[in-house]
């Protein structure tokens, strides 16, 4: 059985988390300091919500179809967790003709699955590298930001566990979407949007490449809070070790700050495995419990996910 210190060591030294430290240098130049999954423009009755993400080069090389599909999925998650209904998609793709065709086929599958409109694309036919970078635009009646978690809020995690693993380079994807129909995914997406619109969600972030604890740390750092988490309460597929799961990328995984006790049941009703896994606090320290053991994951008063200090 894994010890908690071993679990923490794996999660903290995971490439998906450590590479985020490069963000701070760029945001210092650009003046972006919210560190959210998506940005938005408030138009009064609604907000336009936009996210952009690039797919890792090793994933593009190993499975260009999957990379194209996930260029849709990851950006959909980013706008949905903010409370926006995804509407349109744009991309820039580079690579060989064969890989570009495979990426395009994956993109088409993603657009069909999520019901998005292709707004614009750009192709580099003569690049020396393989890449797919994309953005999704959505519309929200209410936006849940990623820097508004407060001490005392419950930490709610909602993850779709009806999936399977596929290792693509260093990214360990746990996909639960490919075998689902559009109506099933829409029901799950609707439950998140409804939770945000109702005010049940005070802050939010999706679980992405930095892993479960890494994604929680980003939400904590952006909100200037700490967290106390029970590792055993985090939804996890049967037969999967905790350390393995903590560095995985669930296709549909989300973290919410909430004081609404009914949020968990609402998310479960749509198909998520959801639990209150802990609470946010004022310490800026992220601590994890497992059985009778308790360990520090990050001290955000001294460390930074984003490389800000």
C-alpha positions as semicolon CSV with decimal commas, in nm:
position;residue;x (nm);y (nm);z (nm)
1;X;0,000;0,000;0,000
2;X;0,125;0,349;-0,089
3;X;0,220;0,582;0,190
4;X;0,087;0,936;0,189
5;X;0,441;1,075;0,164
6;X;0,496;0,870;-0,155
7;X;0,165;0,991;-0,299
8;X;0,253;1,353;-0,226
9;X;0,599;1,312;-0,376
10;X;0,459;1,173;-0,704
11;X;0,194;1,446;-0,732
12;X;0,430;1,732;-0,650
13;X;0,702;1,622;-0,891
14;X;0,466;1,548;-1,178
15;X;0,566;1,717;-1,504
16;X;0,212;1,840;-1,564
17;X;0,232;2,049;-1,247
18;X;0,596;2,158;-1,255
19;X;0,571;2,302;-1,607
20;X;0,308;2,555;-1,490
21;X;0,583;2,756;-1,320
22;X;0,670;2,906;-1,659
23;X;0,339;3,097;-1,668
24;X;0,448;3,368;-1,425
25;X;0,717;3,515;-1,650
26;X;0,468;3,564;-1,934
27;X;0,182;3,698;-1,723
28;X;0,420;3,951;-1,567
29;X;0,471;4,097;-1,916
30;X;0,108;4,073;-2,027
31;X;-0,045;4,188;-1,699
32;X;-0,278;3,888;-1,653
33;X;-0,305;3,793;-1,287
34;X;-0,632;3,603;-1,241
35;X;-0,491;3,267;-1,358
36;X;-0,833;3,135;-1,454
37;X;-0,941;2,859;-1,692
38;X;-1,106;3,114;-1,918
39;X;-1,153;3,487;-1,959
40;X;-1,479;3,671;-2,006
41;X;-1,629;3,998;-2,123
42;X;-1,938;4,115;-1,935
43;X;-2,203;4,241;-2,176
44;X;-2,469;4,302;-1,915
45;X;-2,727;4,024;-1,938
46;X;-2,467;3,773;-2,059
47;X;-2,091;3,728;-2,070
48;X;-1,876;3,604;-2,357
49;X;-1,639;3,340;-2,216
50;X;-1,327;3,234;-2,406
51;X;-1,062;2,970;-2,339
52;X;-0,756;2,868;-2,537
53;X;-0,532;2,566;-2,498
54;X;-0,261;2,385;-2,688
55;X;-0,220;2,007;-2,697
56;X;0,117;1,866;-2,592
57;X;0,348;1,786;-2,881
58;X;0,404;1,425;-2,779
59;X;0,027;1,364;-2,783
60;X;-0,002;1,524;-3,127
61;X;0,276;1,298;-3,257
62;X;0,153;0,976;-3,095
63;X;-0,217;1,015;-3,177
64;X;-0,310;1,315;-3,396
65;X;-0,679;1,213;-3,412
66;X;-0,702;1,208;-3,033
67;X;-0,513;1,539;-3,015
68;X;-0,766;1,699;-3,250
69;X;-1,059;1,563;-3,050
70;X;-0,908;1,680;-2,721
71;X;-0,840;2,027;-2,861
72;X;-1,219;2,057;-2,855
73;X;-1,275;1,878;-2,523
74;X;-1,023;2,065;-2,307
75;X;-1,149;2,404;-2,417
76;X;-1,513;2,299;-2,375
77;X;-1,434;2,202;-2,015
78;X;-1,267;2,537;-1,951
79;X;-1,570;2,741;-2,052
80;X;-1,829;2,502;-1,904
81;X;-1,669;2,512;-1,558
82;X;-1,707;2,892;-1,571
83;X;-2,081;2,847;-1,634
84;X;-2,081;2,910;-2,009
85;X;-2,252;2,712;-2,280
86;X;-1,988;2,637;-2,548
87;X;-2,086;2,769;-2,890
88;X;-1,792;2,802;-3,130
89;X;-1,441;2,674;-3,193
90;X;-1,126;2,805;-3,367
91;X;-0,786;2,644;-3,417
92;X;-0,436;2,662;-3,560
93;X;-0,284;2,333;-3,676
94;X;0,065;2,247;-3,797
95;X;0,229;1,929;-3,920
96;X;0,249;1,684;-4,205
97;X;-0,043;1,641;-4,444
98;X;-0,126;1,298;-4,298
99;X;-0,127;1,423;-3,939
100;X;-0,322;1,736;-4,027
101;X;-0,592;1,518;-4,184
102;X;-0,607;1,300;-3,872
103;X;-0,624;1,606;-3,646
104;X;-0,905;1,747;-3,859
105;X;-1,098;1,420;-3,834
106;X;-1,061;1,426;-3,454
107;X;-1,173;1,789;-3,445
108;X;-1,478;1,705;-3,656
109;X;-1,571;1,426;-3,412
110;X;-1,537;1,667;-3,119
111;X;-1,743;1,939;-3,284
112;X;-2,019;1,689;-3,359
113;X;-2,005;1,542;-3,009
114;X;-2,037;1,880;-2,835
115;X;-2,253;2,054;-3,094
116;X;-2,008;2,335;-3,169
117;X;-1,973;2,550;-3,478
118;X;-1,634;2,581;-3,647
119;X;-1,578;2,956;-3,661
120;X;-1,227;2,978;-3,809
121;X;-0,916;2,771;-3,858
122;X;-0,562;2,826;-3,978
123;X;-0,322;2,567;-4,121
124;X;0,058;2,579;-4,135
125;X;0,134;2,335;-4,421
126;X;0,512;2,381;-4,410
127;X;0,600;2,390;-4,041
128;X;0,884;2,189;-3,889
129;X;0,671;2,077;-3,593
130;X;0,339;1,909;-3,508
131;X;0,083;2,115;-3,315
132;X;-0,283;2,182;-3,261
133;X;-0,384;2,490;-3,063
134;X;-0,746;2,592;-3,024
135;X;-1,002;2,810;-2,851
136;X;-1,370;2,778;-2,761
137;X;-1,618;3,062;-2,716
138;X;-1,922;3,031;-2,490
139;X;-2,205;3,241;-2,351
140;X;-2,283;3,259;-1,978
141;X;-2,564;3,415;-1,778
142;X;-2,343;3,398;-1,468
143;X;-1,968;3,337;-1,443
144;X;-1,793;3,136;-1,170
145;X;-1,441;3,270;-1,142
146;X;-1,132;3,076;-1,044
147;X;-1,005;3,320;-0,779
148;X;-1,307;3,353;-0,550
149;X;-1,282;3,047;-0,321
150;X;-1,304;3,158;0,042
151;X;-1,208;3,003;0,378
152;X;-1,489;2,777;0,501
153;X;-1,616;2,686;0,154
154;X;-1,655;2,316;0,086
155;X;-1,425;2,162;-0,175
156;X;-1,650;1,963;-0,409
157;X;-1,497;1,738;-0,673
158;X;-1,708;1,597;-0,956
159;X;-1,551;1,341;-1,190
160;X;-1,698;1,113;-1,454
161;X;-1,560;0,769;-1,363
162;X;-1,730;0,578;-1,646
163;X;-1,419;0,566;-1,863
164;X;-1,082;0,403;-1,922
165;X;-0,715;0,495;-1,932
166;X;-0,505;0,566;-2,238
167;X;-0,146;0,683;-2,193
168;X;-0,046;0,935;-2,459
169;X;0,313;1,043;-2,389
170;X;0,337;1,183;-2,036
171;X;-0,033;1,273;-2,032
172;X;-0,230;0,990;-1,870
173;X;-0,579;1,045;-2,009
174;X;-0,883;0,888;-1,847
175;X;-1,141;0,928;-2,120
176;X;-1,512;0,900;-2,042
177;X;-1,650;1,087;-2,343
178;X;-1,574;0,886;-2,657
179;X;-1,834;0,620;-2,582
180;X;-2,096;0,867;-2,463
181;X;-2,358;1,022;-2,685
182;X;-2,418;1,394;-2,722
183;X;-2,730;1,383;-2,504
184;X;-2,542;1,219;-2,214
185;X;-2,265;1,477;-2,229
186;X;-2,514;1,760;-2,259
187;X;-2,691;1,644;-1,943
188;X;-2,363;1,652;-1,751
189;X;-2,263;1,988;-1,895
190;X;-2,607;2,130;-1,818
191;X;-2,575;2,027;-1,454
192;X;-2,259;2,236;-1,417
193;X;-2,401;2,538;-1,595
194;X;-2,720;2,518;-1,386
195;X;-2,515;2,496;-1,065
196;X;-2,322;2,809;-1,159
197;X;-2,635;2,998;-1,266
198;X;-2,814;2,910;-0,941
199;X;-2,531;3,046;-0,728
200;X;-2,436;2,706;-0,586
201;X;-2,081;2,749;-0,716
202;X;-1,868;3,023;-0,561
203;X;-1,547;2,939;-0,751
204;X;-1,444;2,669;-0,996
205;X;-1,166;2,505;-1,193
206;X;-1,145;2,200;-1,414
207;X;-0,904;1,915;-1,340
208;X;-0,643;1,922;-1,614
209;X;-0,280;1,840;-1,696
210;X;-0,137;1,932;-1,349
211;X;-0,345;1,651;-1,197
212;X;-0,601;1,658;-0,919
213;X;-0,390;1,815;-0,644
214;X;-0,211;2,040;-0,892
215;X;-0,541;2,173;-1,026
216;X;-0,664;2,231;-0,671
217;X;-0,340;2,418;-0,598
218;X;-0,403;2,650;-0,893
219;X;-0,750;2,732;-0,760
220;X;-0,605;2,790;-0,413
221;X;-0,320;3,012;-0,531
222;X;-0,548;3,224;-0,749
223;X;-0,787;3,264;-0,453
224;X;-0,515;3,320;-0,188
225;X;-0,646;3,033;0,027
226;X;-0,530;2,698;0,156
227;X;-0,709;2,365;0,167
228;X;-0,751;2,053;0,379
229;X;-0,832;1,747;0,167
230;X;-0,917;1,384;0,245
231;X;-0,755;1,170;-0,026
232;X;-0,995;0,880;0,032
233;X;-1,296;1,098;-0,045
234;X;-1,177;1,204;-0,390
235;X;-1,377;1,008;-0,651
236;X;-1,149;0,744;-0,803
237;X;-1,194;0,450;-1,044
238;X;-1,182;0,106;-0,887
239;X;-0,844;-0,066;-0,908
240;X;-0,654;0,261;-0,956
241;X;-0,389;0,363;-0,705
242;X;-0,412;0,706;-0,547
243;X;-0,077;0,829;-0,678
244;X;-0,161;0,714;-1,031
245;X;-0,500;0,885;-1,014
246;X;-0,360;1,209;-0,876
247;X;-0,147;1,257;-1,192
248;X;-0,418;1,150;-1,435
249;X;-0,624;1,371;-1,664
250;X;-0,993;1,284;-1,631
251;X;-1,184;1,390;-1,943
252;X;-1,458;1,535;-1,723
253;X;-1,328;1,639;-1,383
254;X;-1,413;1,959;-1,195
255;X;-1,343;2,132;-0,863
256;X;-1,592;2,368;-0,701
257;X;-1,597;2,594;-0,396
258;X;-1,948;2,583;-0,254
259;X;-2,156;2,624;0,058
260;X;-2,458;2,454;-0,100
261;X;-2,501;2,108;0,054
262;X;-2,728;2,003;-0,235
263;X;-2,463;2,054;-0,503
264;X;-2,323;1,702;-0,470
265;X;-2,660;1,534;-0,522
266;X;-2,735;1,753;-0,825
267;X;-2,404;1,659;-0,989
268;X;-2,454;1,291;-0,909
269;X;-2,798;1,299;-1,072
270;X;-2,640;1,395;-1,404
271;X;-2,384;1,112;-1,398
272;X;-2,086;1,248;-1,206
273;X;-1,925;1,083;-0,908
274;X;-1,923;1,378;-0,670
275;X;-1,809;1,428;-0,311
276;X;-1,723;1,698;-0,060
277;X;-1,353;1,618;-0,018
278;X;-1,249;1,892;0,224
279;X;-1,259;2,263;0,297
280;X;-1,076;2,576;0,192
281;X;-0,904;2,768;0,472
282;X;-0,703;3,085;0,532
283;X;-0,360;2,921;0,576
284;X;-0,239;2,911;0,212
285;X;-0,121;2,558;0,295
286;X;-0,263;2,261;0,104
287;X;-0,265;1,957;0,333
288;X;-0,378;1,605;0,248
289;X;-0,510;1,342;0,487
290;X;-0,509;0,967;0,432
291;X;-0,626;0,750;0,719
292;X;-0,445;0,877;1,026
293;X;-0,168;1,048;0,831
294;X;-0,157;1,413;0,726
295;X;0,102;1,572;0,497
296;X;0,173;1,909;0,340
297;X;0,140;1,921;-0,039
298;X;0,222;2,289;-0,097
299;X;0,274;2,599;0,111
300;X;0,157;2,877;-0,119
301;X;0,303;3,145;0,105
302;X;0,646;3,013;0,003
303;X;0,578;2,826;-0,322
304;X;0,394;2,915;-0,641
305;X;0,234;2,693;-0,903
306;X;0,246;2,982;-1,149
307;X;0,600;3,096;-1,075
308;X;0,497;3,429;-0,924
309;X;0,739;3,406;-0,630
